[in-house]
Amino acid sequence: MELSYRLNKIAQKVTKNGIIADIGTDHAYIPIFLYKNNKIKSGIACDISKGSLQKAKDNIKKYNLQDSIQTRLGNGLEKINLQDRVDTIIIAGMGGMLMIDILQNGKDITENAKELILQPQKDIDKVRKYLHNNNFKIIDDEMLKDDGKYYTIIKAIKGKEDVLYKNEEYIFGKFEIANKCKILKEYIEDQVYKMEIVLRNIKKTNVESRILEIEKNIKMYKEVLKCL
Ligand SMILES: C[S@@+](CC[C@H](N)C(=O)[O-])C[C@H]1O[C@@H](n2cnc3c(N)ncnc32)[C@H](O)[C@@H]1O
């Protein structure tokens, strides 16, 4: 089975030989790939949508993995029990605020997992802040580009962060800035270019507060660019 570049990157972050729960699994490609490549002991593929879970079931059956990958229909982590002994929780391809809700509502499960692998589609800064405010430490953070779109994958474990993040590190990722990530550089250049166009247009309308906000953002983004 071939995974997309994004899904493959997510799969690579999973620590070997554990039990995983893939929340919002849709097609169940991640658990299937991990099991077929001997990376996990077993998996639980969960989804809130009957249609998505049916897709997962069909794919699991296609690869004859019904004994190793279970499916569960439910909201977030509600169908995961402590007895499942989940080591890794994967949540990918959904908004950051929904992800935070899922983590918050399933606190007993997240607190007993060894690691979280998260790929929020937006509100990534809020996810990083949530992790820090809830005693999780970010041990890996990577931005990538797949099929013309930017994605971020965060890996967190239980524990306190040694040094608190600066605002721009919450927004762009501390690892990405420290590693002078080329994709982040490209992303910020792209965003600055777009903001400068918006700024030029908005200046014609004289909405002072919006102009100041965009100018402040451009300044901050350009400051980060100097470090990349
Ligand atoms: C865009 S797909 C992402 C699929 C896969 N994780 C990926 O990254 O390619 C989002 C999936 O999350 C599921 N989903 C949305 N809200 C959910 C929730 N509260 N609990 C469980 N699954 C949810 C949707 O039904 C859908 O199958």
The ligand as an SDF file (V2000), in Angstrom:
LIG
                    3D

 27 29  0  0  0  0  0  0  0  0999 V2000
  -10.4750   14.8070    6.3620 C   0  0  0  0  0  0  0  0  0  0  0  0
  -10.7110   13.2780    7.1350 S   0  0  0  0  0  0  0  0  0  0  0  0
   -9.0810   12.8740    7.6280 C   0  0  0  0  0  0  0  0  0  0  0  0
   -8.8020   11.4220    7.4700 C   0  0  0  0  0  0  0  0  0  0  0  0
   -7.4110   10.9810    7.9000 C   0  0  0  0  0  0  0  0  0  0  0  0
   -7.2170   11.1010    9.3230 N   0  0  0  0  0  0  0  0  0  0  0  0
   -6.3540   11.7530    7.1460 C   0  0  0  0  0  0  0  0  0  0  0  0
   -5.6160   12.5300    7.7680 O   0  0  0  0  0  0  0  0  0  0  0  0
   -6.2640   11.5780    5.9200 O   0  0  0  0  0  0  0  0  0  0  0  0
  -11.4660   13.6900    8.6740 C   0  0  0  0  0  0  0  0  0  0  0  0
  -12.1810   12.5080    9.3090 C   0  0  0  0  0  0  0  0  0  0  0  0
  -12.4600   12.8430   10.6520 O   0  0  0  0  0  0  0  0  0  0  0  0
  -13.7370   12.3600   10.9830 C   0  0  0  0  0  0  0  0  0  0  0  0
  -14.2150   13.1090   12.1520 N   0  0  0  0  0  0  0  0  0  0  0  0
  -14.6470   14.3850   12.1970 C   0  0  0  0  0  0  0  0  0  0  0  0
  -14.9960   14.7180   13.4520 N   0  0  0  0  0  0  0  0  0  0  0  0
  -14.7540   13.6260   14.2250 C   0  0  0  0  0  0  0  0  0  0  0  0
  -14.9160   13.3430   15.6020 C   0  0  0  0  0  0  0  0  0  0  0  0
  -15.3920   14.2550   16.4400 N   0  0  0  0  0  0  0  0  0  0  0  0
  -14.5870   12.1200   16.0490 N   0  0  0  0  0  0  0  0  0  0  0  0
  -14.1150   11.1810   15.2070 C   0  0  0  0  0  0  0  0  0  0  0  0
  -13.9420   11.3950   13.8850 N   0  0  0  0  0  0  0  0  0  0  0  0
  -14.2530   12.6040   13.4030 C   0  0  0  0  0  0  0  0  0  0  0  0
  -14.5330   12.5600    9.7070 C   0  0  0  0  0  0  0  0  0  0  0  0
  -15.6840   11.7400    9.6730 O   0  0  0  0  0  0  0  0  0  0  0  0
  -13.4990   12.1820    8.6570 C   0  0  0  0  0  0  0  0  0  0  0  0
  -13.5730   10.8170    8.3350 O   0  0  0  0  0  0  0  0  0  0  0  0
  1  2  1  0
  2  3  1  0
  2 10  1  0
  3  4  1  0
  4  5  1  0
  5  6  1  0
  5  7  1  0
  7  8  2  0
  7  9  1  0
 10 11  1  0
 11 12  1  0
 11 26  1  0
 12 13  1  0
 13 14  1  0
 13 24  1  0
 14 15  1  0
 14 23  1  0
 15 16  2  0
 16 17  1  0
 17 18  1  0
 17 23  2  0
 18 19  1  0
 18 20  2  0
 20 21  1  0
 21 22  2  0
 22 23  1  0
 24 25  1  0
 24 26  1  0
 26 27  1  0
M  CHG  2   2   1   9  -1
M  END
$$$$
